Amino acid sequence: MAFQTSVRLLVLFFATFAAGNAFGSTVLPTGSGPFNSTLHITELVDSNRVDPYNSTHLRRIMISRFDPVLPRDCGHTQLVPYFPPIVATAEDAILEPLDYPTGLWGQLQLQVCSGTHSDRDDKYKAAKFPLVLFSPGLNTTRLWYSILAQEIASRGYTVVAVDHPYDADVVLFPDGTVAYGGAVTKPTNGSTASVEQALEVRTADIAFVMDTLGVGADVPVLMFGQSFGGAASATAMLHDGRIRGGVNLDGTMFGPVLTQGFHHPLKNPPSPQGQSFILWGTQGHNATSGSDEAWAQFWATIGAEGVDGIAWKRELSLKDGFHGSFWDLNVLVDVLGIRDGLSDLAQLLVSPVKGAKAYEIAGVYLSAFFEQVLTGKREAILETDSSRYPEVVILH
């Protein structure tokens, strides 16, 4: 299905729902950078691949693409649902046992620019803004990271968040069909087969997205992910040299990247400039304290800067951060005013570092890293601890 057609179908679906329901009373913050953004949601169908989790159809992928727009070029803004109603209902069912109130997620709206780029084609324009890909956590829809994606887009990057159907908890397609998650099982009894397969599937999804967007071998791409998406970022870099820089936000790592690093013949094409990577853990999760053997193995495997394909690497820590620091729920509990009433169980999904601050930090450090990868010029904030952001510690 063509990009423009699928967007119109999904917008029509949203509009039909909104017309008949009292829905969408909470407008969410946009990014803190100098740009506004447009949002294009579309389905991509890989005609060369049967879905590995459902052999009855080809692999179908949903993406959210945020393109930066200068405020003077924004035209006018529009509000779009943060979650379609089917997804909001599914997330209610997932979060209610974790002591979250129901009925909130359908009230949320993103504010984006409209009336811009309506006549552009489907291809990514490398000369416009650098491309950043995002992969979400295991069993988590990409939509839980839309505010984070807007934060990065506001700093001058085209951000494409990718859903991985049957791995993500719920994926809604423009024709109304839904793919529910659960196909990927966490490691049990020492077996990592399911998650390693999922990493390979995500890698194929990411390569397909880049190919569909027309990303050539000479176009440097950036990628980051939270939790399992961070592991996917590293695995995708192993296989595809177009991805020059990656970030793992607190995700445990699995698979061949632990023993092969990035200097591997499967990369196509090999990147003469090498690849750069950040491991960014939360409080107590790092490669040095013994808290994560896989991180320690990965850090040793990718080697020293300037050797074996690694151009640059750093390990950061978010002081007082939880695993939920870098997903939108940590922002939403403040926007909705429910943080102070959360139970101890519900608190585990968010972070003592509140959402707005965590995302400001993410925007500053990730954009500095992306700029460094693209220009080769070292960014001071990535070299020494910053008095402005004492929440961030450079460990390596």
Secondary structure, DSSP 8 states (H G I E B T S, - for coil): --HHHHHHHHHHHHHHHHHTS----EE----SSS-EEEEEEEEEEEEEEE-TT-TTSEEEEEEEEEEEE-GGG-BEEEEEESS-HHHHHHHHHHHGGGT--SS-GGGEEEEEEESSSTT--SS--TTTS-EEEEE--TT--GGGGHHHHHHHHTTT-EEEEE--TTTSSEEE-TTS-EEE---S---BTTB-HHHHHHHHHHHHHHHHHHHHTT--TTS-EEEEEETHHHHHHHHHHHH-TTEEEEEEES----STHHHH-S--TTSSS--TT-EEEEEEEETT-SSSSSS-HHHHHHHHHH-STTBTTEEEEEEEEETT--GGGGSTHHHHHHHTT-GGG--HHHHTTS-SS-HHHHHHHHHHHHHHHHHHHHH----GGGTS--SS-TTEEE--
